Amino acid sequence: MFSRFSICQARTDYTRRVYSRAAVFPIIVGLTMSVNSTKAALYQSSDWAVVGKVGGSVGYDSNLTASAGGPGDGFATFEPGVIVKRYDSDSKFEFSGGLVGTTFFDGRSPSQIDVDTSVDYAYPYNDEQLPRLTGYARFHRSTIADPTVGKRITSEVYTLTSGGRVYSSGKWGIDASLSYNRTQYAASIFNTSQDGELTLSLAFNPSPVTEYSINVVSGVGDTVPTIVGNDRVNNIEEEITFKAQTDLASKTTGSLFVGAEMARFRGDYRRTELIPVAGGEVIWNVTQRGYIKAAPSIGVDYTPDGEVRDITKLTLIYHQTIFGAWAWEVSSGPEWRSYHQDVHTRSDRDITIGSSIDYQPSDRFTVSFSYTGTFQGSSVDYANFNRHLTYFSTEYHF
């Protein structure tokens, strides 16, 4: 359900960067390792490369449950993985798989092993060559502190997407895509949520760097309690958005979409609402070595316990290359969340600040030192909390 909001990265997951490799706002991470270099490979042929990677981190989390009075503990992670990539080909194929093992020094949370695997395919490889077909599949198992429920919870997320340009004539084109998302939890008290969507887009490309599109989305989904006797909630949604992607000025690029969604919920509770949706980012290259990024997003999703959650947030990032292989990044952003069933049940608001210093002497090795602070206020007592996360991390490709 509401997969556009997943694309906006709107979920408030403050520790996924440390406890798994999926980088999510607002944790500031080190520079991403490039696997395009064939110098670092376990195996290499004329068409394929297999790259190993190993990383880890050590740090302190002051609030393991993202709740009022939550315990703090030091932690260490070990993160092995592998990337299989095809290159020098008309098609793109990339498999990525990895594990994240986490242990806590004082045992205030159980040790955990998270899994993240994905397959990314595209034909042709050049995204400017049409027609183009793409496919993506991902399985991600992670244990994180969820501020909605004030606990550490384990989730399994399945994602499938496929699409492409089905018609092209000069500067005009029609795109179509299908997507399926499913989220389930290890604890039986939480719901399993899933959704499927069909998106049709009419796109206009007046230049190679500019695209305008009108997008129509139709989807169905549900959230199903795993406890026998509780009712499920089904939803039907229709959405229309306008998207623009272009160079706004000589030093500024951007991709933004805005629109509205009509959603109808039936089952354990009944509700119909018109929901604004928006997302994207604008990047201003202030200097040759520094840029500012602004990323607004508005959307909606299901909570683990089956409520509907409206989320609005703004992410601001400043990145600066200091000298040589050293870089510095700082981020901040407010977020507002409103929860409801047939009536409003709760409101949250928070602001997050983060900073990192990164050192990348080569495309094979990265070292980072990062801090993130989260300060949340809520209409429910257990969700009023502060959280400070500090850690040192490193990653090596071979």
N, C-alpha and C positions, 0 to 999 in steps of 0.2 A: 504494500500500500504506500502511496505517496512517494514513489521512487525519486521524483525530482528533488525532494528534500534530502535524500541520501546523497545525491550528486552534489548538493550544496554543502555537504559535510557538516550537517547541522547538529549531529548528536553530541551531547556534552560528555565526551569521553576524555578525561584529563590524563589518563595514565597509559593509554594504548601504546604510545611510542616506547615506553620503558618496558612494559610487560608483554608487548608484541611489536612487530615491525611495521604495523600500519600507522603511518603518520597522520594524526588528526589534530585540528586546532583544539587547544591553543599551545600544546607542547611545541617548543622550538627545537628542531633537530639539526643534526650536522648535515654537511653537504652530502647529497646523494651520490653514492658510488656509481660510476659509469661502467656498464658492461659492454659498451661498444668497442673498447680496447681489447684486441685479441692478444695482448701481451700477457694478460693474467687469465690463464685458462688451464683447467685440469686436462681437457681434451680439445683438440682443434683439428678440423678438416677444412676443405675448401668451401663447405656450405654450413658447417655447424660448429658451435663452441659450447663447451660445458665449463661453467665457472663456479668454483666453490666460494663460499663466504662464511666467515665466522666473526662473531661479535660478542659483546657483553657490556654490562654496565654495573655500577655499584653506586648506591645513593641512599637517601633517606626520604621517606614519605611521612609527613606529620599527621595524616588522617587517612588511614587505609580504607575506611568505609564511606568517605565523603558524607559525613553526618555530624550532628552536634555531639561533641565529646568523643569522636572516633579515635581509636588508638593509633599511635605512630610506631614505626619500626624501620630499621635499616634493611636493605635488600641487595641482592646480587642476581644478575641474570646471565645466562649463557645462551647464545643464539647462533646455531649452525644453520646453513642453508645451501641451496644449489640453484643455479639458473641455467637452463638449456635454451639456447637461442640460435635461430637460423639467420644467416646474413648473406649478402650478395645474391639475393633471390628476388623474384617478382612478388613473393608473398612474405608476410611477416608472421613468425611463430615464436612465441616465447613462453616457456614454462618456468615458474618460480615456486619454490617450496622451501619451507623453513620451520624450525621449532624454536620456541622460547621457553627455557626452563627458568623458574624464579624461586628463590628461597629467601626467607625472612630471618634475620639474625636472632631475634628474640622469640620467634615462633608465634607472633601475634596474629598471623594469618597462615593457613596451610601452604606448603609448597605447591607449585602448579606447573603444568606443561601446556603451552598453547601451540596451536598449529595454524599455519597460513599457507595455502596453496592456490595458485591461479594459472590460467592458460589464456593467452591473448593472441588472437589471430586477425589478420587483415589481408585482403587482396584487392588491388595491388598494394605493395608496401608504401608507395608514394601516396600520401594523403591528398595530394592535389590532382591525382589522376583519377578520372571517372570512367565508368561506374566503379564504385568501391563497396566491398562487403566486409563487415567486421563481425567478430564473435568474441565473447569474453565469458569465462566461468571462474568462480572463486568459492572456496570453502575456507571459513575463518572461525576457529574456536579460540575464545579468549575469556579470561577472568579479570574483571575490572571493578573498580568502585563505581557504583551507579548512584548518583545523587538523587534520583527519583525515588528510590526505595531505601536509600541510606545503608546499603549493604554491598559486599563484594559478591558479584553474581557471575556465573559461567554461562555464556551464550554460544550458540552455533549459528552462523549466518551463511546461507547459500544464495549465490547470485548468478543468474544467467542472463545474458543480453546478446542480441543479434540484430543486425540491421545493415543499412546501406542506402546508396542512392539508386532508386529504382527507375528513375527517368531523368534525362538530362538533355537540354536543348540550349546551347549557347550559355547565356548567363543565368538561366532558370533551371531549377531542378526540383525533384520530389524525393524526399527521404522517408523511409519507413523503418521502424524498429519494434522489436518485441522484447519484453523484459519480465523476469520472474525473480522475486525475492522472498526468502523464508527465514524467519528468526525463531529459534526455539531455545529453551533454557533448561539447565540441568535440574533446577529446583522445581518440584511439581506444583508449587504455589503460583508460578508465573505462566502466562499465556503463550501459546504458539501463534505467531502472526505471519501472514503471507499475502502476497498480492501479485497480480499480473497486469501488464499494461501494453496497449498498442498506441504508438505515436506516429502520426503523419505530419510531415513538415513541407511547406512550400518555401523554397529558398531562392534568393536573388543574390548573385555575386557580381556587383559592378566592377570589381577589381580583384586581383589575386589575394589581397589582404583584407577584403571587406565582404561580409555576408550579412544579409538581413533575412529573417525567416518568421513565418507564422506557424505555430505548432499546435496541433490538436491532439489531446490525450484522452483515451477512454480506458478505464481500468476497473477491476473488481478485486476485492480482498476480504479477509476476515481475521479476527483474533479469537482463538479458541482456548478456553480454560482446559487445563489438563486434569482438574479436579472434577470428578463425575458429579453432575447435578447442577453445575453452573452453566448459564446460557452463553452461547457464542454471540459475537457481534459481526454482522456482515456489512460491507460498504460497497457502494457504487459511486464512481467519480467520473466527472467530465471536466476537462481543463483546456483553456486556450491561453497561449502565451505569445509574446513578441520578443524575439532575440536579435541583438545587434552585436557584431564582432568586427572591429576595425581598428586602425591606427588613428587615435583621436587627435594626436599632434605629433610633431617630429620626435618627441621623447616619451610619448604616452600611448599605450595600447590598452584595449579593453574588450571584454565580452560580458554583456549583461542581458538578463531576460526578466520580464515582468509579465504578470497575467493574473488570472483568477481561476479558481477551481470550485465547482459545485459538488459537494459531498453529501451523501445520504447514508445514515447509519441505522440499521435495524437489527433487533435482537434483544439482548439484555437491557439495552436502552435505545431510544429513538431520538434522532437528531438530524436536522438538515441545516447546512450552513454554506455560505459563500465565503471562501477562504482566499485571501491574497497570497500569491506566490511570487518569489523573486530570488535572484541569485546571480553569481558571476564575480568578476574581479576587474579592477583597473590598476595598471602598473605604470608608475611614473619613474623614469630613469633620471634621477636628480643629477647624478654625475656619471662618469664612465665606470665608477667603482661602487656606486650605491643606488638603491631604488626604494620606493615606497609602494606598498601594495594595500589596496582597500578591497575587502570582500564582504558585501552585504548579503544576507540571505533571510528569506521568510518562507516558512513551510510548516508541515504538520506530520506527525507520525503517531504510532501506538506506543504506550509505555509497557514495561514488562507485565504489569497487572491489568492491562486491557483498557486503560483510559486513553482518550484522544489528547494529544499534546500539541498545542500551537507554539511555535518557536520563532523568535525574531532575534537576529544578532548581527553584529558588525565586527569584522576582524581587521585590524590595522597592523601592518608589519613594516619595519624599516630594516633593510639589509645593507651592510657596508663591508666591502673588502678593505681590510686595514692595511696590510702590506704582505707581499709574497703569498704564502699559502694560508694566511690568517684571515678570518672573517668574523664579523660580529652581527648579531641580529637581535632585535627587540620587538615584542608584540604586545598588543593590548586589545581589549574589546569587551563591550557589554553584551549581555544576553538576557532575554526575557522569555519566560515559559508560562503558558496558561493551560491548566488541565481541566477537562470536563467529561462528563457522561451526558445525561440529559440536562444537567445543570452544571454550573461552574463549581469546581471542587477545590482548586488550589492555584496559587501563583508563586513563581520563583523569579528571582532576578539576581544576576551575579556579574562580576567583572573579573577578568583574568589578565594578569600581566606575566610576561615571560621574557627571558633573555638567554642567549647562548654565545659562547665563543668557540669557534670551530677551527681546526687545523687539518688541512688536507695537502700533504706534501706530494702526493701522487694520486692517480685515479684508482689506486688499489688500497689506500689506507686513509682512514679518517679518525680523528679524535675530537670529542666535543665535551664541553662542560656547560650544563644547562640548569636553569631555575624556572619554576612556574609557581605562581601564587594565585589561588582562587578564593574569592570572598563572596559568599552567597547569603542572601536573605530570602526568607520564605514565609508564607502564611501558615505553615505547619512548623511546630517547634523543632522536630528532629532534623529538618533540612536547613537550619541556620548554622553555618559552619565556615571556618577558614581552613585553608589547606595549603601547605608549602611542600613542594617537591624539588629536590636538588639531586643531581646525579652526574656522574662522569661516565662516558660511554666511548666505545671504540669499535671499529669494523675493518676487516681486512678481506680483500678478494684475492683468490689464488687460482 
